Amino acid sequence: MSIRISQIDKTYGATRALEPIDLDIRDGELIGLLGPSGSGKTTLLRIVAGLEQADGGTIHFGEREVTQVHVRERRIGFVFQHYALFRHMSVFENVAFGLRALPRRQRPSNSDIRTRVMQLLEMVRLSAFAERFPAQLSGGQQQRVALARALALKPDVLLLDEPFGALDAKVRQELRRWLRHLHEELGFTSLFVTHDQEEALELSDRVVVMSNGRVEQIATPDTLYREPANRFVFEFLGEVNRLEGDVANGRLTCGNASVSVPGVEPGRRELLLRPHEVHLAEHAIPAAHLPITVAAIVPVGAEVRLELEADWLEEPWLASVSHAEFERLGITRGRRLFALPSRLHGFDAAGAQNVALPVG
């Protein structure tokens, strides 16, 4: 089921929660709404669900306009952050609840309800827990029950509000992979809210980045990370190193450090780069003379995270290097090396990217 959001806006008193927003979601897409607190992402999700009314604009599910349709008639499944399970009901009865609550003429028979519920519990790998109560389950298991309950009525659209926010990091990662697999298997259209950049980039077909009630960019995770539309998107999606100095004759200088920046306008400039765009070497190169000292070393999975300090830096840089590079350079705390940026990003006064140049 496709979703078309046209010029949806919302104001609470004197606060503009949503600027007019347009968003087209294709049938079967998994879309992440990503942004900081107060960006408007949850408000937009609740308007799509019918839990809030927009001040203007329209919403279509396929060819059907649902702008004024009651939440009960929208055929949506909704999964909340804190599960919202009925504590006095078994897992089976929680999943069956929506089916049993249907009007008599639409309600399946008891045998059909049992078949449907057990199919869903098998799908979420909880068929052995059907007679347990929510308090007897882990957080991850409770969230899977909540998802099975949301799918019981075969909704046209699945909406999830910070679905993994109450879980610890390891369980969140496992559930993200599981949800992505389930989505690909069933092909339902999903819209989920998160403030976790990693979660949005891992799960989504496309990500909608929001701030202050506006859509900053809509793109695939790869495009979003590599080609941010503006400074907000660049800084929000991951860690950022800053390089500030004076540009003259195509070279930026700050203290005893300098780097070639062809095409950058003369004057005081700030350029940005990500940790993976910082390489290290024992010697400077003509394009970059950036002496640094390794201040901290943190192995993280397949990478080694380094904190780099220098007199010409206002705040330390972070660098991500492979274990092979780490060993080749014999990196130790206090080691003096040279940073070699592979890419630098510059933004104009309005925040739009105006330079993304390779170095070296």
Residue, then its C-alpha position, 0 to 999 in steps of 0.5 A: m500500500s503506497i502512502r502519499i502525504s501532501q502539504i501536511d502541517k500542524t501547530y500547537g498554540a504558538t508552536r509550529a510542529l510541522e511545516p507543510i510536508d510532502l512525502d511519497i512512500r512506495d508500496g512495500e517500502l520501509i521508511g525511517l523518520l529520523g531526527p532529534s527530539g522536537s523535530g516533528k517526526t512523531t507528530l507526523l507518524r501520529i497524523v498518518a495513524g489518525l491519532e492526531q489531526a493535521d491543520g491542513g493537507t491530505i493523506h492517501f493510502g493508495e487511491r483512498e484519501v484517509t485524511q478525515v478517516h477515523v483511526r479504526e478505519r485506516r487499516i493500520g498496525f501500530v507498535f509503540q516503544h513501551y509495547a502497550l501489552f495487556r499485563h493480565m492477558s497471555v501472549f496468545e490473548n494479546v495477539a488475538f485481542g484485535l481479532r476478538a474486538l472486531p464487529r461480529r459480522q467481521r470477526p473470524s471464528n475461534s478456530d480461525i483466530r487460533t490459527r491466525v494467532m499461532q501463525l503469527l507467533e510462529m513467525v515471531r518465534l514465540s509459539a512456545f510462549a503462547e500461554r505466558f504473560p508479558a511479565q514472564l518475557s524479556g523486553g525483546q520478546q514483548q516487542r515481538v508480541a506487540l508486532a505480532r498483535a499489530l500484524a494480526l488484522k493484516p494492516d495495509v500500513l505498519l507504523l512503529d514509534e521508537p520500536f526499540g528505544a526501550l531495549d539494550a543495545k544488543v537486543r536492539q541490533e538483533l531485533r533490527r535484523w529480524l524486523r528487516h527480514l520479516h519486512e522483506e518476507l511479508g512486503f508490508t509498507s512501514l513507517f517508523v520513527t527513530h532518533d538513532q542514526e545507526e538504526a535508521l541507516e540499517l533498517s530503512d529503504r529511504v530515510v526522511v531526516m527532519s528538524n524543526g518540523r521540516v524535512e531536510q532530506i529524503a534519500t537512501p542511507d548510502t546517498l544520505y551519508r555520502e551526499p548530505a543535502n546540508r550541514f544539519v544532515f552531515e552533522f546529525l548523521g555520525e561523528v564529525n571532525r572540524l578544521e578551521g583556518d584561513v584560506a589563501n591561494g588554495r590552501l587552508t592554514c591553521g597554526n603550523a598545519s595546512v592543507s590544499v583546498p583548491g576551489v575554496e573561497p579565500g577567508r576564514r573557513e571551516l571544513l568538516l570530515r568524518p572519522h573514516e575520512v582521516h588516514l594516518a602516515e609517518h610523513a606529511i605529503p605536499a597536499a597536507h601537513l597536519p601533525i597530530t598526536v595519538a591521545a587515546i586508542v579504543p578497539v571497536g570490532a573490525e576497527v580501531r578508534l583513535e583520538l587525535e590531538a594537536d595544537w592547531l585543533e580546538e577539539p580532538w579529531l576522531a579517526s577510524v583505522s583498520h587493525a592492519e593499518f594500526e599494526r603497520l604504523g605501530i600506533t601507540r598512545g603518544r605517537r606523533l603522526f600526520a593526518l591525511p584527509s581523504r575528503l573535506h566538506g564545506f558548507d555555505a552560510a545557509g548550510a548547503q554543501n558548496v564544496a566536497l573535495p578530495v585531498g592528495 
